[in-house]
Amino acid sequence: MHASSLFPRRIAQRIDEALLDTPVVLLAGPRQAGKTTLVRQFTGPGLRYLTLDDELTLLSAREDPVGMIRGLDRAVIDEVQRAPGLLLAIKKSVDEDRRPGRFLLTGSANLMALPTVADSLAGRMETLMLLPLSQSEIENKSANWIDSLFAGEILTADPPVLGDKLVERVLRGGYPEMVARPTPKRRTAWTRQYIDALIQRDVREIAEVDKLDELPRFLRALAQTAGQMCNYSRLGGLVGLNGKTVARYIGVFEQMYLLKRVDAWARNRLKRVVKTPKLQFIDSGLLAMLMDLNANEIQTDKSRYGHVLESFVFGELLKHATTADDDYQLLYYRDTDKTEVDIIIEKPAGQLVGIEIKAAATVKERDLRGLKKLADLAGDQFTAGVLLYDGDETLPLGDKLWAAPLSTLWGAQRV
């Protein structure tokens, strides 16, 4: 049995809804996040399954995309980024026959970054995102932490997950294969192979990169700077690449959903553009592996763990955002006095929540400095500030400010 079929995926309901009123639905996300397993559940009489990982199918898609699509009434097409030419053929077919639910596509690279694609399928395609498993999916909990928080409720961690047990989850991350493998050694073996496969094959297909052998080393260097502001020329100096190449390589990894650039929040939206983004890895297990961080080191020295924990929380919130009822954007805050808020979740109309992440079990007054500053700046738009920590109590810390266990992220609704 495939590892990811053991877990209910929250996005499945969204796919169902989209297929009812949209001709083309694209399920995008990193390779090995469980896309194939999920879309195969939608195939059946009248909905054929084709994968471009099959060499013959790929050849047909590249040599005669129009002919291939002409022969299909409704289909699931897996790994469509391997033959971007198919998308123009799909557009043509859909323009002649606008029935909803005709094509369900999956892509392990962000196709919307390819200009021809964005133009050709605008208005005809809905893109949904499948990231590695969230802790809620692993635990089969259905509540959405972000929706609940904006509705004025912090989920209950029942039972709370603390200390070593929490570290274990952070180091494991959410890739179905990583969750299924029993030991750190087996997980490390999988990750090495995963990164090799991505670089040898996927990068080659989506980008012109001269020296593929530089990429693994560069990815490891990036891992050391995770959660920090992204200075391209300084990063380049560390690995002997120029700033322009660094920016391009980061773009490639972002296109493959390994990491995400997080913009800075500013009260004036125009000012956001000029601020430096922060880089976050989407999966904490992958990040820990790239940093060679293990549970033994964390027991004696927590200094490197903080960044991995932040990436874990960022990943969980990103997953909640992809299946939430409302639209949310994840940002961060930092000002010239170096006052920071790790993550800001903002609604389109501007209401926001600030999240601070702390690896310790105790909370001190100074830990609230960033959230208080954000509350002042955001004024009426400030909905709540939550300090997530390695403890088991949810406690109020002043006006709209709370401390809550990290494990409320996969908690349940209060009854």
ChimeraX attribute file (.defattr): number of C-alpha atoms within 10 A of each C-alpha:
attribute: neighborCount
match mode: 1-to-1
recipient: residues
	/A:1	5
	/A:2	10
	/A:3	15
	/A:4	23
	/A:5	14
	/A:6	13
	/A:7	17
	/A:8	17
	/A:9	23
	/A:10	22
	/A:11	18
	/A:12	17
	/A:13	10
	/A:14	13
	/A:15	22
	/A:16	13
	/A:17	11
	/A:18	21
	/A:19	19
	/A:20	12
	/A:21	14
	/A:22	19
	/A:23	24
	/A:24	28
	/A:25	24
	/A:26	22
	/A:27	24
	/A:28	26
	/A:29	23
	/A:30	24
	/A:31	24
	/A:32	16
	/A:33	20
	/A:34	23
	/A:35	25
	/A:36	22
	/A:37	15
	/A:38	20
	/A:39	19
	/A:40	15
	/A:41	10
	/A:42	17
	/A:43	15
	/A:44	11
	/A:45	7
	/A:46	11
	/A:47	18
	/A:48	17
	/A:49	18
	/A:50	17
	/A:51	18
	/A:52	19
	/A:53	12
	/A:54	11
	/A:55	10
	/A:56	11
	/A:57	14
	/A:58	19
	/A:59	13
	/A:60	17
	/A:61	23
	/A:62	17
	/A:63	14
	/A:64	14
	/A:65	20
	/A:66	19
	/A:67	13
	/A:68	16
	/A:69	21
	/A:70	12
	/A:71	8
	/A:72	16
	/A:73	13
	/A:74	21
	/A:75	21
	/A:76	27
	/A:77	20
	/A:78	24
	/A:79	24
	/A:80	25
	/A:81	22
	/A:82	21
	/A:83	17
	/A:84	19
	/A:85	18
	/A:86	24
	/A:87	23
	/A:88	18
	/A:89	20
	/A:90	24
	/A:91	21
	/A:92	16
	/A:93	17
	/A:94	19
	/A:95	12
	/A:96	9
	/A:97	12
	/A:98	15
	/A:99	16
	/A:100	18
	/A:101	21
	/A:102	24
	/A:103	24
	/A:104	27
	/A:105	26
	/A:106	27
	/A:107	23
	/A:108	24
	/A:109	27
	/A:110	18
	/A:111	22
	/A:112	15
	/A:113	13
	/A:114	14
	/A:115	9
	/A:116	14
	/A:117	17
	/A:118	14
	/A:119	11
	/A:120	16
	/A:121	18
	/A:122	11
	/A:123	11
	/A:124	16
	/A:125	22
	/A:126	18
	/A:127	17
	/A:128	19
	/A:129	22
	/A:130	25
	/A:131	28
	/A:132	28
	/A:133	25
	/A:134	27
	/A:135	19
	/A:136	25
	/A:137	18
	/A:138	17
	/A:139	13
	/A:140	14
	/A:141	16
	/A:142	15
	/A:143	17
	/A:144	23
	/A:145	25
	/A:146	24
	/A:147	19
	/A:148	15
	/A:149	16
	/A:150	18
	/A:151	10
	/A:152	12
	/A:153	13
	/A:154	24
	/A:155	23
	/A:156	22
	/A:157	21
	/A:158	12
	/A:159	10
	/A:160	18
	/A:161	19
	/A:162	17
	/A:163	13
	/A:164	12
	/A:165	10
	/A:166	17
	/A:167	20
	/A:168	15
	/A:169	17
	/A:170	25
	/A:171	25
	/A:172	28
	/A:173	26
	/A:174	27
	/A:175	25
	/A:176	22
	/A:177	21
	/A:178	23
	/A:179	19
	/A:180	16
	/A:181	15
	/A:182	11
	/A:183	11
	/A:184	17
	/A:185	9
	/A:186	13
	/A:187	21
	/A:188	20
	/A:189	12
	/A:190	14
	/A:191	19
	/A:192	14
	/A:193	10
	/A:194	14
	/A:195	16
	/A:196	14
	/A:197	13
	/A:198	17
	/A:199	17
	/A:200	13
	/A:201	11
	/A:202	18
	/A:203	20
	/A:204	13
	/A:205	16
	/A:206	19
	/A:207	13
	/A:208	11
	/A:209	16
	/A:210	8
	/A:211	7
	/A:212	13
	/A:213	12
	/A:214	15
	/A:215	19
	/A:216	15
	/A:217	13
	/A:218	19
	/A:219	18
	/A:220	17
	/A:221	17
	/A:222	26
	/A:223	23
	/A:224	17
	/A:225	17
	/A:226	21
	/A:227	23
	/A:228	14
	/A:229	18
	/A:230	19
	/A:231	16
	/A:232	17
	/A:233	16
	/A:234	14
	/A:235	19
	/A:236	19
	/A:237	12
	/A:238	11
	/A:239	15
	/A:240	13
	/A:241	16
	/A:242	14
	/A:243	16
	/A:244	12
	/A:245	14
	/A:246	22
	/A:247	16
	/A:248	15
	/A:249	19
	/A:250	22
	/A:251	17
	/A:252	22
	/A:253	19
	/A:254	20
	/A:255	23
	/A:256	23
	/A:257	21
	/A:258	22
	/A:259	24
	/A:260	20
	/A:261	19
	/A:262	21
	/A:263	21
	/A:264	23
	/A:265	24
	/A:266	19
	/A:267	11
	/A:268	7
	/A:269	10
	/A:270	8
	/A:271	11
	/A:272	15
	/A:273	12
	/A:274	9
	/A:275	15
	/A:276	16
	/A:277	21
	/A:278	21
	/A:279	23
	/A:280	29
	/A:281	27
	/A:282	26
	/A:283	28
	/A:284	27
	/A:285	28
	/A:286	27
	/A:287	30
	/A:288	26
	/A:289	20
	/A:290	21
	/A:291	19
	/A:292	13
	/A:293	16
	/A:294	15
	/A:295	17
	/A:296	8
	/A:297	13
	/A:298	15
	/A:299	12
	/A:300	8
	/A:301	10
	/A:302	13
	/A:303	10
	/A:304	14
	/A:305	21
	/A:306	16
	/A:307	24
	/A:308	28
	/A:309	23
	/A:310	23
	/A:311	27
	/A:312	26
	/A:313	25
	/A:314	26
	/A:315	25
	/A:316	25
	/A:317	22
	/A:318	21
	/A:319	24
	/A:320	22
	/A:321	21
	/A:322	18
	/A:323	21
	/A:324	19
	/A:325	11
	/A:326	12
	/A:327	14
	/A:328	23
	/A:329	16
	/A:330	21
	/A:331	22
	/A:332	19
	/A:333	22
	/A:334	18
	/A:335	14
	/A:336	6
	/A:337	6
	/A:338	9
	/A:339	13
	/A:340	18
	/A:341	26
	/A:342	21
	/A:343	22
	/A:344	23
	/A:345	22
	/A:346	21
	/A:347	15
	/A:348	10
	/A:349	9
	/A:350	16
	/A:351	17
	/A:352	24
	/A:353	26
	/A:354	26
	/A:355	24
	/A:356	21
	/A:357	25
	/A:358	20
	/A:359	22
	/A:360	13
	/A:361	13
	/A:362	11
	/A:363	16
	/A:364	7
	/A:365	7
	/A:366	7
	/A:367	15
	/A:368	22
	/A:369	13
	/A:370	21
	/A:371	27
	/A:372	18
	/A:373	15
	/A:374	25
	/A:375	21
	/A:376	11
	/A:377	13
	/A:378	17
	/A:379	10
	/A:380	11
	/A:381	16
	/A:382	19
	/A:383	19
	/A:384	19
	/A:385	27
	/A:386	24
	/A:387	24
	/A:388	24
	/A:389	22
	/A:390	22
	/A:391	21
	/A:392	20
	/A:393	14
	/A:394	20
	/A:395	13
	/A:396	12
	/A:397	14
	/A:398	10
	/A:399	10
	/A:400	16
	/A:401	21
	/A:402	18
	/A:403	24
	/A:404	24
	/A:405	27
	/A:406	25
	/A:407	24
	/A:408	23
	/A:409	24
	/A:410	27
	/A:411	24
	/A:412	19
	/A:413	17
	/A:414	9
	/A:415	4
